[in-house]
């Protein structure tokens, strides 16, 4: 993590943030630009997350052991029994041909500890998709950004919500603001501090049980429920 980091002066950070925001609006598929925007605008938020993790027993374990959500460390999820959190994660990744190794590295954090927190926030993203039952389409990703904002207060998350909703067609926009946004606003506030969870130690547990333990409200089917 140390080798990938770049130390920026104040004006350089502002320039990278502006350029990343502009580029991400033009092409929201650029994960590297979205990542750079999150890092250059998110230092105060990551500092607050770090403090919360230090105040939590499980969060302290995460900081001490620094687990990574990479294939060599989470491959045991594929061996978990049906209905477990680990099996649900493996199915989510496999059905989409996703790899946990595809996330861009953190480059613009001042300290190694903050760089790890930012890395962890990036790498647990797919765990949150599984827990909240959200798809990986534009609506699902935008809804998850609402939850991420309420959990971490990262400016990038709110900018992503604005940018994502701007790309909706009229039907999608109505569905998002009538169904997904109210649910995500409530779900993000009701659940536990998700950055202080050592997810890998819960792979063997029943998915519904971990959702209950962490106060997770899965996304209701918009065809069958109103929020």
ABEGO torsion letter per residue (X at the ends): XAAABBBBBAAAAAAAAAAAAAAAAABAABAAAAAAAAAAAAAAAAAAAAAAAAABAAAAAAAAAGBBBBAAAAAAAAABBBGBAAAAAAAAAAAAGBBAAABBBBAABABAAAAAAAAAAAAAAAAAAAAAGBBABAAAAAAAAAAAAAAAGBAAAAAAAAAAAAABBAAAAAAAAAAAAAAAAAAAAABBBAAABBAAAAAABBAAAAAAAAGBBBBBBAAABBX
